[in-house]
Amino acid sequence: MSAASQFAPAAYSLAAVLAWGASDFLGGYGTRRANAFLFTTVVNAGGLLLMATLALSLRAPFPSAHSVAWVLAGGACGGGSLAIFYRALGSGRMGLTAPVAAVLSAAIPTLWSMFTEGLPGPIRIGGFVLAAAGIWLITRAEDGTTPEGIELAVLAGIGFAGFYLCLRQAGDGSALWFASLSRVGGLAVTGVVVLAQRRFRDITPAGVRWAVLTGCVDSIGTVLFVRASQSGRLDEAVVLSSLYPAVTVLLARLFLHEHFTRWKFAGIFIALAAVPMIAAG
């Protein structure tokens, strides 16, 4: 295996970190003034429009029926979880709720991958441990209290794990179509909830713009994760991609002036140290 192909999954995963970290910040900020499910419906619609346009423009081959079924299932699972997650981010502190979902969404697929693909090498396992420690330090509450929205973050993390597993089961196929179809599944779930709630005006025009932007950035992250998953092991793609709370925390600190302690700095550095170990292990 060439050096370029060896590090390609890590490169895709780290690019997904930037996209998902930014989209989570945008989504958490946007849902502070909007209904979470209505906001996420617009997110899904915006992401679907961008991804479908790119897939059609580039003439990407449409996936098989087997892949479509798994991606739609993953999108439905992830779509509802995303709305719950945005609600958690909007109600609590982004710097604490985001990492909780990340830890759970990484742990479940990682264990699954170890059972189905075999144990990774000792260096990569060490990288997993470092990454988990880094995420925990980023999560660590200084006052010992449980932040508001933490229960919602737990539910979202479990749902995101299902999203990862479904995309893995979809196999190889166009990442653009996978991202498009996952938005279709998510749109179906959140749209049904919005219709049941009948809260069609619980979002401002500015909120719609934030949601469309969030959907586009989040979908780019999905494309990058799909490529990472297809070109390497699931546990490597999931663990590295789950470092996105570091970006969310930094943005929350810069723009919302959330409290940022030395433990969070230490967590980010430890997580970064884990990256080459996971990539080269």
C-alpha positions in Angstrom: 0.0 0.0 0.0 1.4 3.4 -1.0 1.9 6.2 1.6 -0.8 8.3 -0.2 -3.4 5.5 -0.1 -2.5 4.7 3.5 -3.2 8.2 4.7 -6.1 8.9 2.4 -8.8 7.7 4.9 -7.3 9.9 7.6 -7.2 12.9 5.3 -10.9 12.4 4.4 -11.8 12.0 8.1 -10.0 15.1 9.2 -11.6 17.2 6.4 -15.0 15.8 7.7 -14.0 17.0 11.2 -13.7 20.6 9.9 -17.0 20.4 8.0 -19.0 18.7 10.8 -17.6 20.8 13.5 -18.5 24.0 11.7 -22.0 22.7 10.8 -22.7 21.7 14.4 -21.8 25.2 15.5 -24.0 26.7 12.9 -26.9 24.3 13.7 -26.6 24.8 17.4 -26.6 28.6 17.0 -29.5 28.5 14.5 -31.8 26.4 16.6 -31.6 28.8 19.6 -34.3 30.8 17.7 -36.1 28.0 15.8 -38.0 24.8 16.3 -35.3 22.1 16.1 -37.2 19.7 13.7 -38.3 22.5 11.4 -34.8 23.8 11.3 -33.4 20.4 10.5 -36.0 19.9 7.8 -34.6 23.0 6.1 -31.1 21.7 6.8 -31.9 18.4 5.0 -33.6 20.2 2.1 -30.6 22.5 1.6 -28.1 19.6 1.8 -30.2 17.6 -0.6 -30.4 20.4 -3.2 -26.6 20.9 -3.1 -25.6 17.2 -3.2 -28.2 16.2 -5.9 -27.1 19.1 -8.1 -23.4 18.0 -7.8 -24.2 14.4 -8.4 -26.3 15.1 -11.5 -23.8 17.7 -12.8 -20.9 15.3 -12.4 -22.9 12.4 -13.7 -22.1 10.3 -10.7 -23.3 6.7 -11.1 -26.5 6.0 -9.2 -26.1 3.4 -6.4 -27.6 -0.1 -6.4 -30.9 -0.9 -4.8 -29.1 -2.5 -1.8 -27.0 0.6 -1.2 -30.0 2.9 -1.6 -32.0 1.0 1.0 -29.1 1.2 3.6 -28.4 4.9 2.9 -32.1 5.8 3.3 -32.2 3.9 6.5 -29.1 5.7 7.7 -30.5 9.0 6.7 -33.7 8.4 8.6 -31.8 7.4 11.6 -29.3 10.3 11.3 -32.0 12.9 10.4 -34.0 12.5 13.5 -30.9 12.3 15.6 -29.6 15.5 14.0 -32.7 17.4 15.1 -32.3 16.1 18.6 -28.7 17.0 18.6 -29.3 20.6 17.4 -31.9 20.9 20.2 -29.2 19.7 22.7 -26.7 22.2 21.3 -29.3 25.0 21.4 -30.4 24.3 24.9 -27.1 23.6 26.5 -23.5 24.5 26.2 -22.0 23.5 22.8 -18.6 22.8 24.4 -20.1 20.1 26.6 -23.0 18.5 24.7 -21.3 18.0 21.4 -18.5 15.8 22.7 -21.0 13.5 24.5 -22.7 12.7 21.3 -19.3 12.2 19.6 -18.1 9.7 22.2 -21.2 7.5 21.9 -21.4 7.7 18.1 -17.7 6.7 17.9 -17.7 3.9 20.5 -20.6 1.8 19.1 -19.3 1.6 15.5 -15.7 1.1 16.7 -16.7 -2.0 18.7 -18.7 -3.3 15.8 -15.8 -2.8 13.5 -13.5 -4.7 15.8 -15.9 -7.6 15.9 -16.4 -7.7 12.1 -13.0 -6.6 10.7 -10.7 -7.8 13.5 -8.6 -6.0 16.0 -6.5 -3.2 14.6 -2.8 -3.0 15.4 -1.5 -1.9 18.8 -0.4 1.6 17.6 -3.9 2.3 16.2 -5.5 1.0 19.4 -3.3 3.4 21.4 -4.5 6.1 19.1 -8.1 5.2 19.8 -7.4 5.4 23.6 -5.8 8.8 23.2 -8.6 10.1 21.0 -11.2 9.0 23.6 -9.2 10.7 26.4 -9.0 13.9 24.3 -12.7 13.9 23.7 -13.4 13.2 27.4 -11.2 16.2 28.4 -13.0 18.4 26.0 -16.2 17.2 27.5 -15.1 17.6 31.1 -17.3 19.9 33.2 -15.3 22.1 35.6 -18.1 22.7 38.1 -19.2 19.1 38.4 -22.7 19.8 37.1 -24.5 18.1 34.2 -25.2 20.6 31.5 -28.7 21.1 30.1 -29.3 19.0 27.0 -26.9 16.2 27.9 -29.7 13.6 27.8 -30.6 14.7 24.3 -26.9 14.5 23.3 -26.9 10.9 24.5 -29.9 10.0 22.3 -28.3 11.8 19.4 -25.0 9.9 19.8 -26.8 6.6 19.6 -28.6 7.7 16.5 -25.4 8.9 14.8 -23.9 5.5 15.5 -26.7 3.9 13.6 -26.1 6.4 10.7 -22.4 5.3 10.5 -23.2 1.6 10.6 -25.9 2.0 7.9 -23.6 3.9 5.6 -20.9 1.2 6.1 -23.4 -1.5 5.1 -24.3 0.4 1.9 -20.9 -0.5 0.6 -19.2 1.2 -2.3 -21.0 3.8 -4.4 -21.0 7.5 -5.2 -20.4 9.6 -2.1 -22.4 12.4 -3.6 -25.5 10.1 -4.1 -25.0 8.6 -0.6 -25.1 12.2 0.8 -28.1 13.0 -1.3 -30.1 9.9 -0.3 -29.2 10.3 3.3 -30.8 13.7 3.2 -33.9 12.2 1.6 -34.2 9.8 4.6 -33.6 12.6 7.1 -36.1 14.9 5.3 -38.8 12.2 5.5 -38.4 11.8 9.3 -38.2 15.4 10.2 -40.9 16.4 7.7 -43.3 14.0 9.3 -42.6 15.4 12.8 -43.0 19.0 11.5 -46.4 18.1 9.9 -47.5 16.5 13.2 -46.4 19.5 15.3 -47.9 22.0 12.8 -45.3 24.6 13.8 -44.5 25.9 10.4 -43.6 29.5 11.4 -41.2 28.7 14.2 -38.2 29.9 12.2 -37.2 33.3 10.9 -36.0 34.1 7.4 -32.5 34.4 8.9 -33.0 31.0 10.5 -33.8 29.6 7.0 -30.6 31.0 5.6 -28.6 29.6 8.6 -30.3 26.2 8.1 -29.5 26.0 4.3 -25.9 26.9 5.0 -25.7 24.3 7.8 -27.2 21.7 5.5 -24.6 22.4 2.8 -21.7 22.2 5.1 -22.9 19.1 6.9 -23.5 17.3 3.6 -19.9 18.1 2.5 -18.9 16.4 5.8 -21.0 13.4 4.9 -19.3 13.0 1.5 -15.9 13.2 3.2 -16.9 10.6 5.8 -18.2 8.2 3.1 -15.0 8.4 1.3 -13.0 7.8 4.5 -15.2 4.8 5.3 -14.9 3.3 1.8 -11.2 3.7 1.6 -10.3 2.3 5.1 -11.6 0.7 8.2 -14.8 1.9 9.8 -13.3 2.3 13.2 -10.6 4.6 11.9 -13.0 6.7 9.9 -15.5 7.0 12.8 -12.9 7.8 15.6 -11.1 10.4 13.5 -14.3 12.0 12.3 -15.6 12.1 15.8 -13.0 14.7 16.7 -15.3 17.3 15.3 -16.3 18.7 18.8 -12.9 20.3 18.9 -13.9 22.6 16.0 -17.3 23.2 17.6 -15.7 24.1 20.9 -13.2 26.4 19.3 -15.9 28.2 17.3 -18.1 28.5 20.4 -15.2 30.0 22.3 -14.4 32.5 19.5 -17.9 33.6 18.6 -20.0 32.9 21.7 -17.3 33.4 24.3 -18.0 30.1 26.0 -15.7 29.2 28.9 -12.5 27.5 27.6 -10.3 25.9 30.2 -6.8 24.4 30.2 -8.4 20.9 30.2 -10.1 21.6 26.9 -6.8 22.8 25.4 -5.1 19.6 26.7 -7.9 17.5 25.2 -7.5 19.1 21.8 -3.7 18.5 21.8 -4.1 14.9 23.0 -6.7 14.3 20.2 -4.4 15.7 17.6 -1.6 13.5 18.9 -3.8 10.5 18.3 -4.3 11.3 14.6 -1.0 10.0 13.2 -1.2 6.9 15.4 -4.6 6.0 14.0 -3.6 6.9 10.5 -0.4 4.9 10.5 -1.4 2.0 12.8 
